[in-house]
Amino acid sequence: MLLFWFRRDLRLHDNAGLYHALETGKQVLPIFIFDTEILDKLSNRRDARVDFIYQSITNLKKQLEKEGSTLLVRYGKPTEVIKELLLEYEVEGIYTNRDYEPYARERDEEVKALLKEPSLDFIRFKDSVIFERSEILSLSGTPYKVYTPYKKTWKKAFKEKMAAPFPSEQHHDKLLSHHKTPLPTLQQMGFEPADIPTPDPNLAEEVLHRYEDTRNLPALDATTRLSPHLRFGTVSVREAVLLALQHSDTWLQELIWREFFMQLLFHFPTSAQESFAPKFRHIAWRNNEENFQRWCEGKTGFPLVDAGMRELNSTGFMHNRVRMVVASFLVKDLLIDWRWGEAYFAEKLLDYEQASNVGNWQWAAGTGADAQPYFRIFNPDNQVKKFDKAHTYIRRWVPEFGTSAYPEPMVVHSMARDRAIAAYKKAIALAAG
Ligand SMILES: Cc1cc2nc3c(=O)[nH]c(=O)nc-3n(C[C@H](O)[C@H](O)[C@H](O)COP(=O)(O)OP(=O)(O)OC[C@H]3O[C@@H](n4cnc5c(N)ncnc54)[C@H](O)[C@@H]3O)c2cc1C
């Protein structure tokens, strides 16, 4: 009997690892582990991501029980849980899908070591991306650090070998027959239902057709909201890419950014902690706590920044254009370390994904592999004129905008801009010795 371990692939259809497990012809018992190593670090006990995972797991379990099988759901440290399962069941091996984040890779190495002694298989598959690890390399065989040539090679490789789906849903007869099993409650794991729902993605044709023209306008509901679903695998990336091919190349390019950042973090795991470009590792950040607090609360006096932060705080989402503006404002105008902003986003975003978050923060900070040049600094007022001219988005999130209750700008942008450029220049000079 094989165990199939669900992690960030919470669906029964087009699931590569599940498909391969079922294809062996052996009986397959699906499991899910609420990982205490991750959950213990979350300070918000109403975390919307935990709630979303919980609901997705409940659905999966119901579907599997309809098929006469079950989903074994445990709460604990994965290696400990797996040890218990090896004692409870006659396990011949564990199948799962790959997760590329540094923590997940370490965890999987521990599991592999644990299974070595009883000589059990631990087989991992590519599922959450079209191309992984070193599948897309430059001509010299090194990982790409710049997006545009990465994208070209990605597209060429995709043309040569389209990503066929894995029809796991057609092999459910191989699921192990099992009585229903208990599901730990959220409360037993120390959590409560969240106030913030995770919306379904909107992949309607008209959204994708209009995407190129409207994707930068935060007042419109013009993007797909697919990100948390790709994060947790409730939608298959292969389905998403097929839709992109049919309807929008611009949208496809966004999906490729996601894979670009994933391979970057895979090849350069320390970029989660330090600036990718060595010359920017010693910027003299101001790191003013009070300034940071005002940014977090959306009280900077810059209406697009404030609208974005308030949207994030109340919904767990922020429009991509506005994410770029708030990130630039924090790092350049307030000279606060990008890692502070990255950590705040990590706590709040429903779609938080380490590779995309770190990659985009470093892009905005100008410290990344393929980043915005350090001296190109968004002017928050111009961004309003370009992308929210009628103040529709701003008024939605900042109702007091335009009244005396709205704060004055907390810095003078032109001064802050010069200050940032000087700080970056100094860091470059320092690095050059
Ligand atoms: C500072 C900052 C931090 C970010 N942090 C995250 C994060 O933690 N998790 C995350 O998924 N995205 C992150 N993004 C990228 C982007 O903002 C979101 O993916 C997007 O807003 C999600 O909305 P959507 O699904 O409607 O996107 P759509 O516009 O419909 O795009 C479709 C999909 O493409 C991918 N995508 C789009 N833009 C990007 C991008 N710039 N980088 C990587 N993938 C992209 C996402 O998977 C997204 O769901 C961040 C961007 C910035 C500027």
The ligand as an ORCA input file, in Angstrom:
! r2SCAN-3c Opt
* xyz 0 1
  C       5.763     43.484     -3.319
  C       5.004     42.349     -3.981
  C       4.790     41.155     -3.296
  C       4.110     40.081     -3.902
  N       3.895     38.924     -3.175
  C       3.278     37.872     -3.773
  C       3.062     36.656     -3.064
  O       3.441     36.493     -1.894
  N       2.404     35.648     -3.696
  C       1.975     35.769     -4.999
  O       1.374     34.820     -5.519
  N       2.185     36.901     -5.698
  C       2.817     37.951     -5.126
  N       3.003     39.120     -5.834
  C       2.673     39.135     -7.268
  C       1.269     39.659     -7.667
  O       1.000     40.858     -7.032
  C       0.160     38.654     -7.348
  O       0.485     37.374     -7.844
  C      -1.152     39.086     -7.997
  O      -1.504     40.382     -7.592
  C      -2.248     38.108     -7.625
  O      -3.471     38.516     -8.131
  P      -4.182     37.734     -9.323
  O      -4.186     36.247     -9.008
  O      -5.495     38.370     -9.561
  O      -3.170     37.984    -10.507
  P      -3.306     37.955    -12.097
  O      -2.933     39.304    -12.566
  O      -4.604     37.388    -12.572
  O      -2.091     36.996    -12.521
  C      -2.233     35.578    -12.643
  C      -1.214     34.855    -11.813
  O       0.103     35.156    -12.275
  C       1.008     35.138    -11.171
  N       1.598     36.489    -11.051
  C       1.059     37.665    -11.425
  N       1.920     38.670    -11.199
  C       3.018     38.122    -10.656
  C       4.258     38.641    -10.195
  N       4.564     39.934    -10.263
  N       5.148     37.777     -9.653
  C       4.883     36.452     -9.568
  N       3.731     35.905     -9.998
  C       2.827     36.727    -10.540
  C       0.186     34.827     -9.939
  O       0.258     33.434     -9.727
  C      -1.217     35.243    -10.357
  O      -2.239     34.553     -9.671
  C       3.666     40.213     -5.232
  C       3.886     41.410     -5.920
  C       4.547     42.471     -5.305
  C       4.794     43.733     -6.080
*
